Amino acid sequence: MFQVESQGAVDVVNLRGPLTSDSVEDLQKTLESSLSGGQPMVVLNLTGVPLLDSAGLDALLDARDRINHLGGTVKLSGLTPLCEEVLRVTGVGSHFECHGGTKAAVGSFVQ
């Protein structure tokens, strides 16, 4: 469901399918590899995520907290209109730097 690819020092996690209570554990396990060394720089690519529920929102915030605690940064890219609206309405989106595409999100780490 989730695939990690490295683009230089940045780990891009490509999410596919709804980010709900059924999949948050998979996200946590997938992120473990990104958290194992140094200051993690992570982009969560949500292009393939049609839906976020409250568990998915909590998982995003938990990932942000864990990565920030390690001195790293997590950014979001490729939000679908529905996911963008859910993040906006709940206020969760204000906790993340969001980009239209993965390339822009990865590039923002060097600015």
Buried (B, 14 or more C-beta within 10 A) or exposed (E): BBEEEEBEEBBBBBBBBBBBEEBBEBBBEBBEEBBEEEEBBBBBBBBBBEEBBEBBBBBBBBBBEBBEEBEBBBBBBBBBEEBBEBBEEEEBBEBBBBBEEBEBBBEBBEE
